[in-house]
Structure formats: C-alpha cells, structure tokens
Amino acid sequence: MSDSAKARLKIRLTPAAERAVKGGHPWVYADRIKEESRPGEAGEIAVVYDKNDKFLALALFDPGSPIRVRVLHVGKPITLDDAWWRERMAEAVSRRERIFDPARTTGFRWINGESDGWPGLVLDRYGDTCVLKLYSAVWFPRLGALREWIMASCAPERLVLRLSRNIAESAARDFSLRDGDLLRGEKPEGPVAFLENGLRFEADVLRGQKTGFFLDQRENRIRVGLEAEGKDVLNVFSHAGGFSVHAAAGGARSTVDLDISAHALESAKRNMALNAGHPAVARCRHETIKADAFDWLGAAEWSTNYDLIILDPPSMAMRQGEAEGALRAYEKLAVAGLQRLRPGGLLFAASCSAHVAADDFFNRMRVVAANYPRHVREVATSLHAADHPATFPEANYLKCITLRMSGSGGKIENRKER
Ligand code: SAH
C-alpha cells in the first residue's frame, strides 16, 4: 500500500454528507465528495476534513464503488496502527461472548460489517471454521494483516475467503484471490457442521449463498420452533430447511420445505437427518418440494392446508425504485399464504430487501390482514438476530411479521367487526 509513500489523501464532503458522517453514518457516495486532494487507490486511508478545515474522520477509500468512502473513525485525530486494528477486532468478537451459550450455538456472526466497525466485511463462524466475506475491494491490500487480526481474536482452525460477485473479478486480476480460497487450514471435503440452539446443521461455506447459511434468521427460527407443537408446517423459500428443523424439534407433526434450488433441498434433507437422534424430529414427517414458490402458491387446485406457514423470500428490490414492486410481491405471497392457512393458523412473513423499510413492509402486511375476508390478527414483529447489529438505516434489512388467522371458521363480511 502506498499510504506512507504518498501524501495523505484528503477529502471534503458536501454539507449533507458531512452531517451524516458526524451523525455516525458509515458511507459516503461518490457524488457527495466535494474535493479530493489527488486520485485515491482502493483501500487507502482518506482523511476527511470538515467545512472549517478541521479533522472530521478517517475512512477507507474505494474508487471502484459508488460507496466511495467507508468511515472507520469519527472524532479526534488518531493513528490507525496495528494495535488499533487488533483492538477493534477483539472488541467486535467479545461483543458476542454473552449472546450465545457455546454448548448450544456454534454458528453465528462474529463481525457484522459497518455496524461492528468493519465496513464491507463479514466474519461468520461455523464450529471450527470461520468465513470471511468481503463486499468491498478496500480489504484486498491488507488481507494479510486482516488474517492475522482474525487469528489473534478468533483462532479458527480454518478460514475461508468468500467474495461478493461485484469484486470477484478485480480480486482475481489484481490479487490472485478467488472465491472459496483458504486463508488458513485445509479445504473442507464438504459442508461444515455447527450447532444452532442445540440443533445440528451443515453450512456449505465454499459455495453456499452468503457465507453458507442464513444466520440472520436464527432467533426467528427459534420462535417458530416454540409455536410448532402438533402443527403441519409449510416452509416456503426454505433454503437448507432451518425453520423446518426447529419446527420439527418443537414438536411439529409434519414439515414441508419448498425451494427452487435442488441443492438447497438436498441440504434440507441432510439437516433433518443430522437431528434424527432428537425424538421429536424423528417423529416429524418431512417432505421437500422443488418448485417456484410464486407458481406453486398461486396454483388453483389446493389439496393441503397448513397450521404454520413461513414465507422467507430472497431480496426482491435491488434498488430504491423497486421497493413498491417488492411490496406488491410480498403482498401477493402473504395473501397466497393466508389462503393456505387453516383457521387458527400462523403466517410468518419475512422481508430481507434492504430497500424496503421495515415500517413499509409491516404496514403493507397489516393492510393485507385488514383486507383479508377472515379475521387476521398481528401477533408480533421482529428484526434480525442479536449478532447482526444494525447501527444505520441501510443495515436494517431483515424484518418479519407474524399474523394469526381467526380460529372461527366463518367468513367475516363486515370488516368493521375487527
Ligand atoms: N429461510 C431460509 C433462508 C431463505 S433464503 C433459512 O432460514 O435459512 C431464500 C431462498 O429462496 C433460497 O434458498 C433460494 O433458493 C430460494 N428461492 C429463490 N427464488 C425462489 C422461487 N422463485 N421459488 C422458490 N424458492 C426460491
């Protein structure tokens, strides 16, 4: 890195961006940068000055991304030496110590990007394996040091590097790094094992979506498990069947995992089998359906209804302009879900679209409930798990609402009865 060889990269921001950074927002978009002392390189430390020419912040510079600056520190001037980075990593890691019982949960997020002070970076743990996922090229030049800091704080037996699609090409070209490279230890033969609230799971850390498992839904899966006793469960967009395993362990009579990916459903079968020693899981009937959820739910001939339905679709809005379309898709899914719910049944609907605000999602689901021809009541709302802190609005992507269908069979014609 040329940090020391070249003159410091100094930048100034528009007044609005300056206010946002002072208020703790970790991103500055390219069009909010008023002045740059010289062209910066990916990963360089930029010094941000305020309108009075006073030190404001230190940030990582990323010329290849619309998020041009990722803030590391705001306030008094400091030196970002090795000890500072180590301390910052140890702090993030120690925050998880009191969240989980290590005998019951060994799959969790150790570092959640900006919200833990590590912009554009995620570190997940699955048993003895850690997965470092990079979402920004700012980390490439300091990957060796990053590896050392991780080893010092977490000491995993294996450290896997995963790269988001947008940076994979420059990683290969400029740094000979590939998605799935091992930064420490041997390449695993297959998925790696971990525990979630006492239940056994596998994560495909080399090829799976995200870092191999959807850890963000952990607490919601546990909630579903607590509601599952004696129920017939439909888990739509099941991925590796996490909700179903928790439901089965909670005493569900049957669970159906529905996903478009055969690979995900194979993993769902293995996850159920991994827990066959659990008497409730052994009793629960498990089935998988490979289908497009929108087509399947919308199909006219409905043979079966369920007591508990989970809808956890992938992100449906890639940009702000797609938020309304996503809300309409959530609405369609929720109505289709309610139509397959037995009286007294529960619908658990989730949205992981960062561009759909939590309140907009909740309110749309409340409208669906109010307009439904049976009485539907809101039971609860929830966000992501505690190891996924969100310190700025864009980080708050996951939101879930639980609705309960009235137990009485009759149709409610007069909505005012609610
Ligand atoms: N509920 C899961 C995570 C779901 S992620 C858990 O707790 O781990 C979203 C899933 O939706 C992915 O597995 C993806 O394969 C699946 N998917 C995407 N589009 C789909 C579609 N049209 N129909 C069915 N499944 C789909």
Boltz pocket constraint, residues with backbone or C-beta under 6 A from the ligand:
constraints:
  - pocket:
      binder: B
      contacts: [[A, 213], [A, 214], [A, 217], [A, 221], [A, 236], [A, 237], [A, 238], [A, 239], [A, 240], [A, 241], [A, 242], [A, 243], [A, 258], [A, 259], [A, 260], [A, 261], [A, 264], [A, 291], [A, 292], [A, 293], [A, 294], [A, 312], [A, 313], [A, 314]]
      max_distance: 6.0
